[in-house]
């Protein structure tokens, strides 16, 4: 218990990261010593999210033991913060009643996300154990397509009617608050459950008790449909600085809400997918990459690398086909890495800014041709600057003006080509209904390598008159 007292006294002076690390280290030490009482005590002043991270940092064999130290209410709160792989493992290790209590008390949207990660056999078993109301709510969410508003929303909300008085509305909030995901916004519906307005808790508290909801509510409501893509939902909440956004079906009936914490999860998920794609197909499919089996890691990465390997052999074939010019001017070989590397970097920069602009909608006011034209001009300016430097550098290294001019001119042409390719191909992918992030840096680099070598040798033949 001395360690517990030291931890409590140091709480105000610690950063959150230091606290989490200290909790994990001391928790593991106490579990290894068999001091379950001390281990339980050390978790008392810690937030659920921090407890979840501490448990995730423990050896796998200790996950269930540490989790069982928590009270029922703590366990439910902590469980929603755990990584899906650990949630699945706990389901397999905990007793049936413990699992039933955990899953039944989860919010419907978090439960649906968990079920997405579990094998169908386990999902069916857990659905049977849920209460009828929770089973219906979960089945409803699972009925929507993945990555849509309907799949990530929660039906736990408080709705009001226009003829309610402020007093009646506040009484309803007091009665249903614990069962609702959020009470800062209250949504108003008609007899057909169609969304007609919104009123904030602030407006209710500052209004007179006898006023009608219809008199103080806002009728211009921003909402999303159940089939709206989750990235669009995130953009809506970001654009309007919402804490939540209502979700309606095609008949305008209110069916749920999506809260800002869900949007943060969406942004993290989408950003991770894009980064993995830009990294050359290193996609984890939602799993924690650093907890994946190494064979699965290799299998996911080898496909793209194999494609790039085959493509790179084309570059070698082109170089081999230019033996006649290389035998006469061997110094041309020395500048191939400089040209292909620079071209690949310029193309990767263009694709990165265009893909980001697509995701953030910063380029929505510009057409594809304007964006590509802008990048072409930028590529020309970059090419002139880099080409001038390369010309001087090549002449300094080799002392041959013709070779230096060939290098500089090629670099200008390659930079323009790379900028156009890097900005145009993401638009082509989007037109083909593919993820523009798949237009990854390795793909751009390989394509520019092949075309850049062709440009280089053909310009060299003209300039050197070979």
N, C-alpha and C positions, 0 to 999 in steps of 0.2 A: 504493500500500500504506500510505501515511501515514494516509489516511482510515480504513483498516481498523483501524490501531492505535489511532486516536483513538476509534473506535466501541467497540472492545473495552475500553479503559480507562474509558469512561464508563458501561458497562453497569450496574454496581451502583448508580449514582446516578440512573438514569433510571426513570421510570414505564414501564409496558408500552406505553401509548399513545404516549409520546414516542419510545420505541425503534422502534415500528412506523413512525411518521412519518419518523424519521431514516433507517431502512433503505430505505423507499420512495423518498425524495428522493435519497439517494446512489446507490441502485441505478439509478434513471432517469438520473441524471447520468453514471454510468459507462457505461451502455449507449449513451447518445447520443454519448459520446466514443469508443465502440468498444473500451473497455477491458474485454473479457470476463473476463480473468484477475482484475482487481480486483473486478468485479461478482460473480464466483463466490466470491471470498474473503470478501466482505462478508456472505454468507449463511451462512457456516460456523457462527458461534455462535448463530444465530437458531432459535427453535422453529418446527416445521412450520406451526402455525396462524398465526404471525406472518409467515412467508414467504408464505403464501397471501394474507394481507391486503395485503402489500406488492405482490405481483403483481397483485392485483385493482385496486390504485390506479394502476397504470401505464397508459399509453396502450394501446389495443387492439392496435396493431401490435407491441408489445413483449412481449405475454403469452407467446407461444410461444418467443421468444428467451430470455426470463428463465427459463422453465420448463426449457429444455434445458440450462441451467447446472447443474442439480441432478444428483446421482448417482442411480442407479436406485432405491436404497432411499429416498432423500430424496424423489424425485419421487412415489413411491407414497404416502408419508405426506402430502405436501403436497397432492396431487391430491384427496384425500378432503375437504379443508377448503375447496376452491374453490367458488365459486358455480356452480350448475348451468349457467348460460349460458356461463361460461368453460370449464367441463369440456367442454361440447359443441363449443365452438370449437376447443379443443385437439385433440379427437378428429379433427376435420376437417383440422387443419394438420399434425399429427405423422405420422411414417411408420407404416406398418402394424405393424411389429414393435414400435415404441415403444408404440403403442396396445394391442397384444395384451399386452405385459408389464404395463402399467398396470392394465388392466381385470381381468386374470386374478388379480392380486395383491390387488385390493380385497377387503374383507370382503363377504360375500354381501348383507348388508342395505344397505350403502352402494351396492353395485353395482345392486341392485334399485331403489333410489331414483333413481339416475342414469338407469337405463333407462326409468323412468316419465316422465322429462323429454325423452327423445330421440325423434326420429321413428322409426316402426316399421321403416323400411328400414334405418336405421343399427343399431337393436337386433338385427335378424335377422343382420346381417353380423357384429356383435360376438359374438353367441351362437355362431356357427359357429367363431369363432377361439378360444373358451375351451377349456380342458382339459375332458375328459369330466366329471370330478368337479365342477368349478366350474359347468359348464353345467347339470348336474342340480340343483345347489343353487340356482342363480339361477332356473331354470325353476319349481322348487318354490315359491319365494317369489312369483314373478310370477303363480302360479296362484291366490293368495289375493286377495280383494277389497281394493281400496285402503282405506287408513286403518284397517286391522285389525291385530291382533297378528301374524297370520301373515305379513303383508306387510312388517312392519318388524323381525321377529326375525332372529337369525342362528343357523344350525345349528351353528356352531363352538363346541362346548362339550365338557366332559369328563364322562362319566357313569361311575358305579361300580356294582358289584354288592354285595349285602349280605354275601356270603360272602368278600369281599376282606378281607385283613388291612390294617391301617394301613400296614405296610411296602409291600405290593403297590400300595396306592392312591398312595402317594408316588412310587413308581417309575413308575406310569402318568402321574402329573402331570408328572414330569420329561421323560417321553418325548413328551407331547402338548401341553405348555404353549404352545409357539410357535404351534401351530395353533388354539388356543382363544382366544375373545374375552375370557374372564375365568376366573381360577382361584381366586378368593376363595370362591366357592361351588361345591361339587361335588354333582351330582344323582345319586341312587341309583335304579336301575330294576331290574325283574325280567326274566325271560327273554323276556317279551312286550313289552319296552321301556316298560312302564307305570311311571309315576313313583310311587315308594313312599316316598322320603325325601330329606333334604338334610343335608349335613355341610359345615361350614366348614373352610377351610384352618387356622384357628387350632385347631380341635378335633383335626384330624389331627396337627398338629405337637406338641400337648401330650399326645397319647395314647400308650400303649405300642405298640411296633411289632407285637406279636402280637395286639392287640385286633381284633375283627371290626368292619367298618363297620356292620353291623346292630345292634351293641351301643351305638354312640355317635351314630348318626344321629338326626335329628329326623323323626318320621313325620308330624307335622301341617304339611304343606307348603301355602303359599299359591301359587296358580298362576293363569294365565289361559288361556282357550281361543284357538285360532287365529282365531276369528271375533269375539273381543272387540274392541270399538271402541278405537282407540288412546288416546282421552282417558281411558277407564276404566283402561287400562293405566297411564297416567301417575298417575292417582289412587291406584292400588294401590301403586305404588312410593313415592309421596309419603307415603301413610298409614302404611306399615310401615318407612319409612326403609331401603329395600332398595338395594343396588348393582345388583341384577338380579332378574328374576322369570322363572321357567320358563314355557314355553308348551307346552300339550298339545293333542292332537286330541280328538275326541269319544269315542275309545276310551281316553282317559287316557294315550296314548303320548307320551313326551317327544319333541318335534320341534325345539325351539330355546329360546333365551333372549332377553330384551330387557334391555339394560343402561341404566344411568341416563343415559349420554350420549345415547342415543337418545331418552329421555324429555324431555331438555332441548330437543332439536330439535322434538319433538312439541309441547311447550308453546309454543315460539316460533312454530311454524307455526299452531297453533290460535288463539293470542292475536292474531297478525297478521290472520288471517281474520276474527276477531270485530271487531277494531278497524276493518278496512276495511268490514265490513258495517254497524257502528254509524255509520260515517262517511257512510252513504248509498249503499251499493252500490259503493264503491271497492274492488273485489276484484281481486287480482292473479293468482289461480289458481296461486300458488306461485312466480311469477316475482319477481325483484327489481324493485319498482315503479319505482325511480329509474334503472333500466337499460332500461326498456321503451320501445318506440317511442311517440312522442307521439300518433300517430294511434290506437294501441291504447289509450293512456290515456284519450283523449277518448271513444273508442267505449265503453269500459267504464263511464265515468261519466255519459254523456249519457242513458242509459236511465232511471236513477232520477231524474235532474234533470228529464227530460221529464215523468215521472209526477207529480212534485211540482209542476211548472209548471202542468200541467192542473188538479191538485187546488187549487192556490192561486187559480185563476180562480173557483172556487166561492165563495171568501171575497169576492172582488170583486162577484160576482153578488148575494150576500146583502146587502152594503152598499148596492148600487144599489137593491135592492128596499125599502130603508128610507128612501127619499128623503123621504117625508112627515114622519117624526119628525125626521130630520136638518135639514129645512128650518125646523122650529120650534125645535129645540134644537141648534144647530150645534156647541156645545161638546162634545157627546157624541163627535164625531169625534176630538177631541184625545186621548182615552184608549184608543182601539182598540189602538195599538201596545203600550201598557203592559199591557193585559189579555192580549192574545194572546202577547206575549213571555214574560210571567210564567208563563202556563199551559203554554207549550211547555217552559220550563225545569223546572217542577215535574214534568211528565210524563216528561221525559228523565231526571231524577234517579231517579224511581221505576223506570223500565224498566232503568236501569243497575244499580241495586242488586239487582233481581230476577234479571236475566240473570247477573250475577256469582254470586249465590247458587245459581243452577242449575248453573253450571259448577263451582263449588267444593263443591257438595252441602251448603252451610251451611243450606239450607232443606228438606233432605230429611225432617226430623222434623215439619215444618209442612205442612199441606195447602194447596192453592191458595186456598181461602176464607179461611184464617187469614192468609195473606200479603196477600191483597187487602184484607181487613178492616183489617189493621195499617196498610197504606199509606193506606187511606181515612181512618183516624183521624189519621195524620200529615198528610195533605193538608188535613184540617179545621183542625188546629192551625196549620199554615202559612197557610191561607187567612184565619183570624181575625187572626193577627198582621199579615200583609201587607195584608189588607183594611182593618184599622183605620188603618194608616199611610196607605194609599191614600186613604181617606175624608178624613182630615185634609189630606193634600196636595192633593187635588182641590178641596176647599173653599177652601184657601189660594190656589190658582191661579185658580179661576173665581168663587168667592163665592156659589155656588148650592148650598144644602144638599141639595136633591133629587138633583141631578146627582152630588154627592159620595157620597150614600148608594147611588145606583145603581151607581157605580163600585166602591165597597167591597163591596157585596153580590154583585155579579157576580164579583169577584175571589175571594171565598170559594167560590162555586159552581164556578167554573172550576178552582180549585186541587183541590177534591174530585174533580171529573170527571177532571182530568189525572192525579191519583194513582191513581185506579181504573183508568183506561185504560192507563197506563204499567205497572202491575203485572199487569193481567189479560191484556193482549194477548200477552206472551211465553208465558204458559201456553197460550193458544189456539194459538199457532204450534207449540209443542211437541206439543200434542194432534194437530195436523194433520201431524206429522212433518216440520216445517220448522224451520230453524235460528232459535231465538229472537233471535239477534243481528240477524237481518234486521228485527226490530222496532226499527229504528234511530231515532236522535234526530230526523233530518229528517222521518221518517214520523210519529212521535208529534207533533212540533211542528205539522205541517200539519193533522193530524186535529183537534188541540185548537184550532187557529186557527179552523177552520170552525165547530165546535160552540160555541166561546167567543163568537164574534161573535153567533151566534143567541141564546145565553143573555143576553148583554149587552143586546141590543136589546129582547128580550121583558121582561126585568126593568125596563128603563128605561120601557117603555110602562106597566107596572103602577104603578111608583113615581111617575112623572110624570103618570099618569092621562091618557095620550094615546091 
